[in-house]
């Protein structure tokens, strides 16, 4: 992939993995996912994060991990704050 190209198929597979984890935790009768949904989610997330970092390396010749983590925090922390609000 690389270069910022979107892969909607991988996003869809990751969404299915999230649904498998939710089904497992809600103990749906049809859910036999065990930890396969969780493992799939982490593997795909790791791949997509690595792809972002590799594309940045290819463009700039260095990694900006501080900037990477700041962008992740800006994206994820508002949802976390919303979940914990009274």
N, C-alpha and C positions, 0 to 999 in steps of 0.2 A: 504494500500500500504506500505508505510514506508520502511526504509532501502535502499533508493535510487533506488527502482524498478521503471522502466519506465512504463508509462501508455499511449501508443500511442493513444488510443481511447480518452482519456481526452484531449490530445494535439489537436486531430482532432476536437473535439467538440469546444474547445477554438478557433481554427482557423475559424470554421463556425460562431461562435459568432462575430469574428472580421469582417468577410465578411458581416454579417448582419448589423453591425454598418456602414461599408463603404457604403453599398447599401442604407441605410437610409439617410446618409449624402449626397449622390449623387442623391437622390430623384428618384431612379429607380421606374418605374411604378409598378413592381411586389413586391416591398419592402413594407411589412406591419409589419416590425419587431418592430416598435416603440422603446421602450427602452429594449425590451427583449434580444436583442443581447448584449447590454451593461451590463445588469444585469447578464446575463449568463457568460460573460467574467470575470466580477469582482468576481462572486461566485466561478468559477473554478480556477481563479488565487489565490484567498484567500485560497481555499482548498489545492492547490498544494504548496503554500508557507507554510501553517500550517503543511502539511505533511513533508516538508523538515526540519522544525524546530523540529517537534516531533521526527523524525528519529535521528537528531543530539542529542536531549535530551536523547533518548534511548541509544545511543552509548557512550556519554560522561558524562551524568548526569548533564549537565549544558547547557545553551544557550550562544552562542557567537554572540550576535546581531551585534557587531561592525564588526566582520568578515563577517557575513551575508550581511550587507549593503555594505561593501567593494566589495564583490563578485558581488552583483547586480550592483553596480556602474561600475565596470570593464566590465560588460557584456552590460549594457545599454547606458552608456555615449558615447562610440564611435559612435553609431548610431545617437544619439542626435546631436553630433558635426557634423556628416556628413549631417544631415538634415538642419542644420543652416549655413553650409558653403556657401560662395557666389559663 
